[in-house]
């Protein structure tokens, strides 16, 4: 597994397990819906490739927002999507990689 793939896996664990809330508990930093959608889009691009299916109806707001976000990164390579996921997290939580909560996932 490449260094980027390993770092991506750690970044996903950090985001999915909500470790930022613990690491930055004394901060007023919060993920916006747009931030969450970006993480979702990059993750889906890495794990499934380009968006599939047709755009959901606007009345199904959540599904449509996710589809739209994923569609915006259509054509992005797996490696580029991994890198952008890691870069986005590094921008939002600069010390994430050294967070001790990730130690159990390090290989």
N, C-alpha and C positions, 0 to 999 in steps of 0.2 A: 504494500500500500504506500502510495506517495506521501510525502510530508504534507502536501496540501490536503489530500483526502483525510489524513489523520487529524489535521487541524480543523477541517470542516466538521468531522464527526464530533470533536470536542465542542466546537461552537454550537452545533445543534443541541447537544446535551445541555449546554449552558443556557440556551434560550428556552428549550422545551421544559427544563426542570425549574425554571424561574429563579436561577441562581443570582441574577442581577438584583432581585428584590432583597436578597440577603446581603450581598456584597455592598450594595448602595442603599442600605436601609435608612441611613441618616441623610440621604439626599432627596431632592424633590424631582429627580429624574423619573420620567414615566414614558413608556412606549406609547406612541400614538397608534391609531388604527392604520394609518399609512405605513408606519414602521413595521407593524405586524404583517401587513399585506406584502411588503417588500421581502421580508424574511420568508413568508409563505411562497411567494413567486420563485425566489431563488432556490428554495428547497425542492419545490415541485419540478423545476427545470433540471436540477441535478438528479433527482430520483426517477423521474418519468419522461423527461425530454419535453418537447413542445406540447403546448396545451392541446387537449383533445376535445372533441364534441363541439356542439354549437353553444353560443353565448346564451346563458340562462335569461329568462324574462326579467325585466327590471323589478317586478313585484317581489321576486326572490332576491332581495337585496344582498344578503351575505354571499350566496353562491355566485351572484353576478360580480360582486366586488372581487372575490377570489379569482374568478375566471378572467376578469379584466386585468388584474395585476399580473397573473401568470402569462396572459397573452402579450403583455408589454415586453416580456423578456424572451419571447419566441425567437428561435434562431440562435440564442446564446449557447455556446458550447458548455458541456458539463463542467469542464475545468474553469471556465470564465465565471460560471454561475457560482461554483464553490468559492472562488476568490472574492467575488462580490459579496457573498454572504459573510465571509470572514472579515472583509474590509468594512462592511456596514456595522458589524458587531464591534470591531476595533474602534470605529469612530464613536460609537455610542457608549462603550464601556472599555476604555483603553487598557485597563488592567485585567480584563477577563481571562486572558491566557494563564496568568499566574495565580488565579483564584484557587485556593486549597480544596474547594468543593469538587473540583475536577480531578483530583488526585486518584480517586478510585477508578476513573475511566482511562487514565494514561497507561500506555503499553510500554 
